[in-house]
Amino acid sequence: MHVLFTTSASSGHFHPLVPLAQALTGAGHEVAFAGPGSFAPTVEALGYRLFAAGYDPAGGVDARLGGLWAELETLRPGPESGEFAGAEVMEFYWAKLSSSYMVRRMVPDLIPVLHLWQPDLVVRELYEVGGAVAAEAIGLPHAAVQVGHLIDGAWLRHAASKELDPIRRSVGLLSDPEVAMLYRHLLLSFVPPSYQDPNNAIPTQHHLRTTVFDRSGAEGAPAWFYPDLPRPVIYATFGTVTHFSAFPDLFQTTIAGLRDVAGTLIVTVGRDRDPAALGPQPDHVRVERYVPQSLLFPHCDLVVVHYGGHNTTLAAVAEGLPQLIIPLGADQPANAQRCDELGLGVALWPADRAPAAIAAAARYVLAEPRFQRNAARLRQEMAALPGPAHAVELLEQLVASHRPLVAVL
């Protein structure tokens, strides 16, 4: 079986695909990726071929995309909007970015790749929608891997269909007003069922055990790191690549709030930033570019401070760690909302983001045992789910049948 994965040049979207790709390779199948050409070194370092396709951030941001990012950063979701999930943010992200700009850049590049490499199946990361359009254009089955909080609903599908239908028609496909294409055949969710928003029921969604992959680079544990660091050990991160220019003081504010709470405060600023830019820090505050969370989390205490990214949220759950979430945009408000609903931690919204509020929230999460109990319960649920090997079986069934794989509830 030849399987082509489609992805953007984002570690947060690529990392969740790797355990499945490795499981497919281990089962004797051939795997390749399609995505931005500048991402080839990352993909090839793991032993996979990359076909250059779609928008490549290394080529520079054109005027239209720059305008979209600027507009997105003006949307500040929070409880004051009446909905934690920030519907206007997700509608913008899906309709104007994932379902319009990115798809228009991906589909013309991807269809020739499909004809050339002739895969049996296309597997896309959730927000890379071009893979589904291209697969349907030449009659291939396709599957999606959940790499972000799954938000669904008529309002979002209507917004996406207005952008996607012209692209579908351009490659000979019929209109899809319900955007059934997104999850038509199979949705692989490496997420425990109780974490999923009950309002978003997808018939083809299959829940699998979260399998953390975070070592797409050469980084390891820093020289100063050892298991018996002064407690409590608090870890703060705002992503592998931090691009939220609307929050220039984010790291300084977070450090100011946590340095008097933590015995050891570990901060990672992202592969694209220089730790020295934050200036001198006390001895117990350690600032790095990027450290694999799988190395840090087993030695952290009860709180992980982060922006609510899908991978960090689930990796913390996999370690049974309660969380303090400071959401910035995209699907992060939805993750913050879900963690709040499940009692996994506390969310701080833009109006509350100040050193004193961060310090108070961290002390509360550290002191309140129910957060740890709830995290441990969800960790047990996660551990009981089938892993990537079962996902391989599902993909094999899809290729054999070319029919939607409806989950048995």
SVG drawing of the C-alpha trace seen along z (x, -y; Angstrom):
<svg xmlns="http://www.w3.org/2000/svg" viewBox="-26 -44 52 49">
<polyline fill="none" stroke="black" stroke-width="0.4" points="0.0,0.0 1.3,-3.5 0.2,-6.2 0.7,-9.9 0.5,-12.3 -0.2,-15.9 0.9,-18.6 1.8,-22.2 5.3,-23.3 4.3,-23.4 5.8,-21.0 2.5,-21.1 0.6,-19.8 3.4,-17.4 4.4,-15.8 1.0,-14.0 1.4,-12.3 4.7,-10.7 3.6,-7.9 1.1,-6.8 3.7,-7.0 6.1,-5.0 3.4,-2.4 2.6,-2.1 6.3,-1.7 6.6,0.9 3.7,2.8 5.4,2.9 3.7,0.0 5.4,-2.7 5.0,-6.3 5.7,-9.7 4.7,-13.3 3.6,-16.3 4.0,-19.7 6.2,-22.9 9.5,-22.2 11.4,-24.0 10.1,-21.3 12.0,-18.6 15.0,-18.4 12.6,-17.8 10.7,-15.1 13.8,-13.5 15.6,-13.3 13.0,-10.8 13.5,-8.7 10.6,-9.9 10.4,-11.5 8.7,-14.9 7.0,-16.1 7.0,-19.9 3.4,-21.2 1.4,-24.1 2.2,-27.4 5.8,-27.5 6.5,-30.1 10.2,-30.1 9.2,-31.8 7.9,-34.8 4.4,-36.0 2.5,-37.6 0.2,-40.5 -3.0,-38.5 -1.7,-36.0 -0.1,-38.8 -3.4,-40.6 -5.2,-37.4 -2.7,-36.9 -3.0,-40.5 -6.7,-40.2 -6.6,-36.9 -4.4,-38.5 -7.0,-41.2 -9.5,-38.5 -9.2,-38.1 -11.5,-35.2 -12.4,-34.8 -15.3,-34.4 -16.3,-38.0 -17.3,-37.0 -20.0,-34.7 -18.3,-31.6 -14.9,-30.3 -14.3,-28.5 -14.2,-31.9 -16.5,-31.0 -15.3,-34.0 -11.7,-32.9 -12.4,-29.3 -14.6,-30.5 -11.9,-32.8 -9.2,-30.1 -11.2,-27.5 -12.8,-29.5 -10.2,-32.1 -7.0,-30.2 -7.5,-26.4 -10.4,-26.3 -9.4,-29.1 -5.9,-30.4 -4.1,-27.2 -6.3,-24.9 -5.9,-27.1 -2.1,-26.9 -2.1,-23.1 -4.5,-21.5 -2.7,-22.5 0.6,-21.2 -0.8,-18.0 -2.8,-16.5 0.3,-16.0 2.0,-14.4 -0.9,-11.9 -0.7,-11.0 3.1,-10.6 3.5,-8.6 0.1,-6.9 -0.8,-6.4 -3.6,-4.1 -4.7,-6.6 -4.2,-10.2 -3.9,-10.9 -4.0,-14.6 -3.6,-16.5 -6.9,-18.0 -6.3,-21.6 -4.7,-20.7 -7.9,-20.4 -6.2,-20.4 -5.4,-16.7 -9.1,-15.9 -10.0,-18.0 -7.1,-16.5 -7.9,-12.9 -11.6,-13.3 -10.6,-14.8 -8.9,-11.6 -11.1,-9.1 -8.8,-8.2 -10.1,-7.5 -8.8,-9.9 -8.5,-10.1 -7.9,-12.9 -5.7,-12.9 -6.9,-15.2 -4.1,-17.6 -6.2,-20.3 -9.3,-20.7 -12.2,-19.3 -14.8,-22.1 -17.7,-21.3 -21.2,-22.7 -23.5,-24.1 -22.1,-27.6 -18.5,-26.5 -19.4,-24.2 -21.4,-26.9 -18.5,-29.3 -16.1,-26.7 -18.4,-25.5 -18.5,-29.1 -14.7,-29.0 -14.3,-25.3 -17.0,-24.9 -15.4,-27.1 -12.1,-25.1 -14.0,-21.8 -15.7,-22.9 -12.3,-24.0 -11.2,-20.3 -14.4,-18.8 -16.1,-18.0 -19.7,-18.7 -20.7,-21.2 -20.4,-20.0 -22.7,-22.4 -22.3,-20.3 -18.6,-19.9 -19.0,-16.2 -15.7,-15.8 -13.8,-16.7 -14.6,-13.5 -16.2,-11.5 -14.2,-8.3 -12.2,-8.3 -11.2,-10.6 -8.4,-9.3 -8.5,-11.1 -5.6,-10.3 -7.7,-11.8 -9.7,-10.2 -13.5,-10.2 -14.4,-12.2 -12.0,-15.0 -14.0,-15.4 -16.7,-18.1 -20.0,-16.1 -21.5,-18.6 -19.2,-17.5 -20.2,-14.0 -18.5,-12.7 -19.7,-9.2 -16.4,-8.2 -14.4,-9.4 -12.3,-6.6 -10.6,-7.4 -7.0,-6.2 -4.4,-6.5 -2.4,-9.7 1.1,-8.8 3.5,-11.7 6.2,-12.5 8.2,-15.7 11.8,-14.9 11.8,-16.1 15.1,-17.9 18.5,-17.3 17.5,-18.8 17.8,-16.8 17.9,-17.5 20.0,-20.6 23.2,-20.1 21.9,-21.7 18.8,-19.4 18.6,-16.6 15.7,-14.8 16.1,-16.2 15.7,-19.9 14.3,-22.1 10.6,-21.8 8.1,-22.7 9.2,-22.3 7.0,-24.5 7.3,-24.4 6.1,-27.3 5.9,-27.2 4.1,-29.0 4.8,-26.6 7.6,-25.3 7.3,-28.3 5.9,-31.5 4.3,-33.8 1.8,-35.8 3.3,-39.3 0.2,-40.8 1.6,-39.6 5.1,-41.0 5.4,-40.9 4.0,-37.4 7.2,-35.7 8.3,-38.5 4.8,-38.6 4.7,-34.9 8.2,-34.7 7.4,-37.6 4.4,-35.8 6.0,-32.4 9.5,-33.0 8.4,-33.5 6.2,-30.4 8.6,-27.9 11.5,-26.1 12.6,-25.6 11.0,-27.5 11.7,-26.1 10.7,-28.3 11.0,-27.4 10.7,-30.3 10.5,-28.4 13.0,-27.3 12.6,-30.7 13.5,-32.9 16.7,-33.7 16.5,-33.0 19.0,-35.8 16.5,-38.3 14.7,-37.9 17.7,-39.2 19.4,-37.8 17.3,-35.6 17.6,-34.3 19.5,-31.0 16.3,-29.0 14.8,-30.3 16.1,-28.4 15.2,-29.6 15.8,-27.5 14.7,-27.5 13.2,-24.0 13.3,-20.9 11.3,-17.8 8.4,-17.8 8.7,-14.0 12.0,-14.6 10.6,-17.3 7.1,-16.3 8.0,-13.2 10.0,-15.6 7.5,-18.4 5.2,-19.0 1.5,-19.7 1.3,-22.6 2.3,-23.2 1.8,-26.8 1.1,-26.9 -1.0,-28.5 -3.5,-25.6 -2.0,-24.0 -3.4,-20.6 -0.2,-18.6 0.9,-20.2 -2.5,-19.8 -2.7,-16.1 0.9,-15.4 0.3,-17.0 -2.8,-14.7 -0.7,-11.7 1.6,-12.5 -1.4,-13.3 -0.3,-16.9 -2.8,-19.6 -2.5,-22.7 -2.6,-26.5 -3.6,-27.6 -3.1,-31.1 -4.8,-30.8 -3.9,-33.2 -5.8,-32.1 -6.7,-29.4 -8.1,-26.3 -6.4,-27.2 -9.5,-28.8 -11.4,-25.7 -8.7,-23.5 -8.8,-25.9 -12.5,-25.7 -12.5,-21.9 -9.8,-21.7 -11.9,-24.0 -15.0,-21.9 -13.2,-18.7 -11.4,-20.2 -8.0,-19.6 -6.7,-23.1 -7.4,-26.8 -7.5,-29.2 -6.4,-32.8 -7.9,-35.0 -6.4,-38.2 -8.0,-40.6 -6.5,-38.6 -3.0,-38.1 -0.8,-39.9 2.0,-38.7 -0.1,-38.7 -2.9,-36.8 -0.5,-34.2 1.1,-33.7 -2.2,-33.3 -3.5,-30.8 -0.3,-28.7 -0.5,-28.5 -4.1,-27.5 -3.5,-24.7 -0.5,-23.5 -2.6,-23.4 -5.9,-22.1 -5.9,-18.2 -8.9,-17.8 -6.9,-19.0 -4.5,-16.2 -7.3,-13.6 -9.1,-14.6 -5.8,-14.5 -5.1,-11.1 -8.6,-9.8 -8.2,-11.1 -4.8,-9.6 -6.2,-6.2 -8.9,-6.6 -6.3,-7.6 -4.0,-4.6 -6.8,-2.1 -7.4,-3.1 -5.9,-1.2 -2.7,-2.7 -1.3,-3.5 -1.3,0.2 -5.1,0.1 -5.1,-3.0 -3.0,-1.1 -5.7,1.6 -8.4,-1.0 -6.5,-2.5 -6.0,0.9 -9.8,1.5 -10.4,-1.9 -8.2,-1.1 -9.8,2.3 -13.4,1.1 -13.3,-2.6 -16.2,-3.0 -16.6,-5.2 -15.6,-3.5 -18.3,-4.4 -17.3,-3.9 -19.1,-1.4 -20.3,-3.2"/>
</svg>
